[in-house]
Each structure stands twice: as structure tokens, then as C-alpha cells.
Amino acid sequence: MKKTVLFAAVAALSVAALAGYRASPYVGALSADAKTGRILFEENADAPAYPASVTKLMTLLLVLEDVEAGKYSLSDSVVATEDATRLSEPSWVDLRPGEKISVDDLLTALMVKSANDAAVALGINSAGSFDAFVARMNSRAAELGMTRTKYYNPNGLPPVSHANGRTRKYPWKSFNVTSCRDQLKLALELVKRPQVFKYTSLKIGAVTDGRGQKLSFVNHNNVMVKNKQKVINPDGSEAVDGLKTGYIDAGGSSIVLTGKRGAARAVVVVLGSNTAKERDTSAAHLLTDALSALSW
């Protein structure tokens, strides 16, 4: 009887510990002018949240910075290591050790399919090892003033996953953690680069995998791909062209959304929604309001 009570107490504590990382309609949210960084709306913008696959925005930034620096090109091949599979799970492109896939295709898979193995492969190719890339992620976050962010991996997976009917334990000791204000700082750095939208604006991505097979997949950004959720400008054009969604059980659904209306661009961050519907509805409303304010 005592053991039952103890286990129940531990379970209750575990639920309570996770409860702060997902909420209805969200843990935190904000919107801002992408050109100036001026905040248009914020609620709990500094609250800690688990970014899940929104993590991949930092992976994208570092790889694009490598390309800008001439370290390698988008057409160069990445050789997948065992870690690309060992430290990943679906959603992925199912890379196998020794297979080659271009940086360009990996970035497409990273942003459109949210491929976890693509994130690991790109990170190891960039920095030489998994740990070295994670260190670089945290260093770049510090440079951007992301004081409430800590990365443990480049794909956003939790330390223990129960997805797809299988339990997986990973070597990192904790969840990646961030805040809305920190994700805004990262997004503002990303949207300076037109090449970002080559990947984030794709509704359907197509790549050639490591076995020479053609793969295609639909973007996870519902506000961009689902007709009833799209943000439409007065001239009939679609506003949204990025950036990234994320989900894990412990942290709920999150998104960093961006869109433009004429010369105006806004960024919206919504972290820790209990459901994808709440996340998408909140983000779409915030983006619509922000674009209306900026294009007034």
C-alpha cells in the first residue's frame, strides 16, 4: 500500500513538473516587426518552454553560416554516420551509415519533413562531431543574446522518447529549453537571409535520399499548407513563408511563424500549446494582427 502511494506521488510530481511546459492556449507567445524587432504583442515571452523541432532553426542558421563562410557548398555531399540513425527517430529520411546526400537536400528534409536524422548529419558534417556541434549551437545562442536557451541536441528530441510505440533513450541529459523572446532573436537573424525561404516556404519538399530514391513530403506548417488556416493578404496573396513547427509530448506544440504583406514582415512565436490546433489558431491570429498593424 505504501509503495502504491509512493508511486502515485512520484507520478503526480512528474505530471506537475511537466505541466509548466505546455498549456492552453500556450505557455508563451509574442509577435514582432521583423525589420526592427519591435514587439507588437507578448504574453509570458520569457517563460521556459521545450522547443522540440523548432530547435532545427538553429541548426539551419549554423549550416547556412558555414555555406556563407565557404566551409562547404549546398551541392556538397554529406556522408551519414551511425549517429545519424542512432540519435534520431521518425520523422526522418532514414539515413544509413555511409550513405551520401547533399547539404541542399538535407536542409530541405530538415525544414519541410522535420527530419531528425538530417539535423544530426548536418551537425556532424559542420562541426566534426555531435558534441562539437551542440557546443556551437549554445555558443551562437549566447552571441544572439538567447539567455534562456540551452541546447542538448540539434533536432529537439527529448532524452527519452515513447513515440511510434517504441521507447528510445538518448545520451543527452535533458530537454532543449528556450523562450519566446529567445526564439524571436534567432528568427530575426534568420529572416535576414533570403536563402532561408528557399526551404521554409516549400509546401512540398522533394529530395534524393542516400539510396538514390526520390522522396517527397508535405510541410508540417499547417498555417502555410492548409487552406482553412492560411493567412491571406488583402490582395489575395498568401502571407506565410516560414519558419518551423515542433512537437513533443512533454512540451506540446510550438511554432515560429513568419509572413509578409507588401514591404512589411512579421515574426510570431507560440510555444507550448496543448494542441496543434491551439498553436496554429493563436499563431495565425497573431500574424494577421501584426501584419495589419505594420502595413497600416
SULZI-V871392 format. One record per residue. N is the residue number from 1. RES is the residue in three letters. D_LAST is the distance of its C-alpha to the last C-alpha in Angstrom with 1 decimal. Layout:
BEGIN
N:RES:D_LAST + N:RES:D_LAST
END
This chain:
BEGIN
1:MET:65.4 + 2:LYS:64.3 + 3:LYS:62.9 + 4:THR:60.9 + 5:VAL:59.5 + 6:LEU:58.7 + 7:PHE:57.0 + 8:ALA:54.9 + 9:ALA:53.9 + 10:VAL:53.0 + 11:ALA:50.9 + 12:ALA:49.1 + 13:LEU:48.4 + 14:SER:47.0 + 15:VAL:44.7 + 16:ALA:43.6 + 17:ALA:43.0 + 18:LEU:40.7 + 19:ALA:39.0 + 20:GLY:36.6 + 21:TYR:35.3 + 22:ARG:33.9 + 23:ALA:32.5 + 24:SER:30.7 + 25:PRO:27.8 + 26:TYR:27.8 + 27:VAL:29.3 + 28:GLY:26.1 + 29:ALA:22.4 + 30:LEU:19.4 + 31:SER:16.0 + 32:ALA:14.8 + 33:ASP:12.8 + 34:ALA:15.5 + 35:LYS:15.3 + 36:THR:16.0 + 37:GLY:17.3 + 38:ARG:15.4 + 39:ILE:16.0 + 40:LEU:13.4 + 41:PHE:16.2 + 42:GLU:19.9 + 43:GLU:23.1 + 44:ASN:26.5 + 45:ALA:25.0 + 46:ASP:28.4 + 47:ALA:30.6 + 48:PRO:33.0 + 49:ALA:32.6 + 50:TYR:34.4 + 51:PRO:32.1 + 52:ALA:34.6 + 53:SER:33.6 + 54:VAL:30.3 + 55:THR:32.9 + 56:LYS:33.1 + 57:LEU:29.9 + 58:MET:32.0 + 59:THR:34.7 + 60:LEU:32.4 + 61:LEU:31.3 + 62:LEU:34.9 + 63:VAL:36.1 + 64:LEU:33.5 + 65:GLU:34.4 + 66:ASP:38.0 + 67:VAL:37.2 + 68:GLU:35.4 + 69:ALA:38.4 + 70:GLY:40.8 + 71:LYS:42.6 + 72:TYR:42.5 + 73:SER:40.7 + 74:LEU:38.8 + 75:SER:41.8 + 76:ASP:44.3 + 77:SER:46.1 + 78:VAL:46.0 + 79:VAL:49.3 + 80:ALA:48.9 + 81:THR:51.0 + 82:GLU:52.5 + 83:ASP:49.8 + 84:ALA:47.1 + 85:THR:48.8 + 86:ARG:50.4 + 87:LEU:47.2 + 88:SER:45.1 + 89:GLU:44.9 + 90:PRO:43.1 + 91:SER:40.3 + 92:TRP:41.8 + 93:VAL:43.2 + 94:ASP:46.7 + 95:LEU:47.6 + 96:ARG:51.3 + 97:PRO:53.0 + 98:GLY:53.7 + 99:GLU:51.2 + 100:LYS:48.9 + 101:ILE:45.3 + 102:SER:42.8 + 103:VAL:40.1 + 104:ASP:37.6 + 105:ASP:38.9 + 106:LEU:39.0 + 107:LEU:35.3 + 108:THR:34.5 + 109:ALA:36.6 + 110:LEU:35.2 + 111:MET:31.5 + 112:VAL:32.1 + 113:LYS:35.3 + 114:SER:34.9 + 115:ALA:38.5 + 116:ASN:40.2 + 117:ASP:43.0 + 118:ALA:40.7 + 119:ALA:39.2 + 120:VAL:42.8 + 121:ALA:44.0 + 122:LEU:41.1 + 123:GLY:41.7 + 124:ILE:45.4 + 125:ASN:45.0 + 126:SER:42.6 + 127:ALA:44.6 + 128:GLY:48.1 + 129:SER:48.2 + 130:PHE:46.2 + 131:ASP:46.7 + 132:ALA:45.8 + 133:PHE:42.5 + 134:VAL:41.6 + 135:ALA:42.5 + 136:ARG:40.2 + 137:MET:37.3 + 138:ASN:37.9 + 139:SER:38.3 + 140:ARG:35.0 + 141:ALA:33.3 + 142:ALA:34.9 + 143:GLU:33.6 + 144:LEU:30.0 + 145:GLY:30.6 + 146:MET:30.7 + 147:THR:33.2 + 148:ARG:33.2 + 149:THR:33.9 + 150:LYS:37.4 + 151:TYR:38.2 + 152:TYR:41.6 + 153:ASN:41.0 + 154:PRO:38.7 + 155:ASN:38.1 + 156:GLY:37.3 + 157:LEU:40.4 + 158:PRO:42.1 + 159:PRO:45.5 + 160:VAL:47.1 + 161:SER:45.7 + 162:HIS:47.1 + 163:ALA:45.0 + 164:ASN:46.5 + 165:GLY:49.6 + 166:ARG:50.7 + 167:THR:50.8 + 168:ARG:50.0 + 169:LYS:50.4 + 170:TYR:48.7 + 171:PRO:49.9 + 172:TRP:46.8 + 173:LYS:47.3 + 174:SER:44.0 + 175:PHE:40.5 + 176:ASN:37.7 + 177:VAL:35.5 + 178:THR:32.0 + 179:SER:28.9 + 180:CYS:25.2 + 181:ARG:24.6 + 182:ASP:27.2 + 183:GLN:25.8 + 184:LEU:22.4 + 185:LYS:24.4 + 186:LEU:26.1 + 187:ALA:23.1 + 188:LEU:21.5 + 189:GLU:24.7 + 190:LEU:24.9 + 191:VAL:21.6 + 192:LYS:22.6 + 193:ARG:25.2 + 194:PRO:24.5 + 195:GLN:27.9 + 196:VAL:26.7 + 197:PHE:24.8 + 198:LYS:28.1 + 199:TYR:29.3 + 200:THR:26.5 + 201:SER:24.9 + 202:LEU:28.3 + 203:LYS:28.7 + 204:ILE:32.4 + 205:GLY:34.3 + 206:ALA:37.7 + 207:VAL:40.2 + 208:THR:43.9 + 209:ASP:45.5 + 210:GLY:48.5 + 211:ARG:50.9 + 212:GLY:49.4 + 213:GLN:48.0 + 214:LYS:44.7 + 215:LEU:42.3 + 216:SER:39.0 + 217:PHE:36.7 + 218:VAL:33.4 + 219:ASN:30.6 + 220:HIS:30.5 + 221:ASN:26.7 + 222:ASN:26.5 + 223:VAL:22.7 + 224:MET:23.1 + 225:VAL:26.3 + 226:LYS:26.7 + 227:ASN:25.2 + 228:LYS:24.6 + 229:GLN:22.8 + 230:LYS:20.5 + 231:VAL:16.7 + 232:ILE:15.8 + 233:ASN:12.7 + 234:PRO:12.1 + 235:ASP:14.3 + 236:GLY:17.0 + 237:SER:17.1 + 238:GLU:17.8 + 239:ALA:15.6 + 240:VAL:18.4 + 241:ASP:20.8 + 242:GLY:22.5 + 243:LEU:23.9 + 244:LYS:26.9 + 245:THR:28.4 + 246:GLY:31.5 + 247:TYR:34.1 + 248:ILE:37.4 + 249:ASP:39.2 + 250:ALA:39.2 + 251:GLY:35.5 + 252:GLY:34.0 + 253:SER:31.0 + 254:SER:28.3 + 255:ILE:25.4 + 256:VAL:23.2 + 257:LEU:20.4 + 258:THR:17.9 + 259:GLY:15.6 + 260:LYS:13.2 + 261:ARG:10.5 + 262:GLY:10.9 + 263:ALA:11.3 + 264:ALA:9.8 + 265:ARG:12.6 + 266:ALA:13.2 + 267:VAL:16.7 + 268:VAL:18.1 + 269:VAL:21.7 + 270:VAL:23.7 + 271:LEU:27.4 + 272:GLY:30.5 + 273:SER:29.7 + 274:ASN:32.8 + 275:THR:32.0 + 276:ALA:30.0 + 277:LYS:28.5 + 278:GLU:27.1 + 279:ARG:25.8 + 280:ASP:24.1 + 281:THR:22.6 + 282:SER:21.3 + 283:ALA:19.9 + 284:ALA:18.2 + 285:HIS:16.6 + 286:LEU:15.5 + 287:LEU:14.0 + 288:THR:12.2 + 289:ASP:10.7 + 290:ALA:10.0 + 291:LEU:8.4 + 292:SER:6.0 + 293:ALA:5.4 + 294:LEU:5.6 + 295:SER:3.8 + 296:TRP:0.0
END
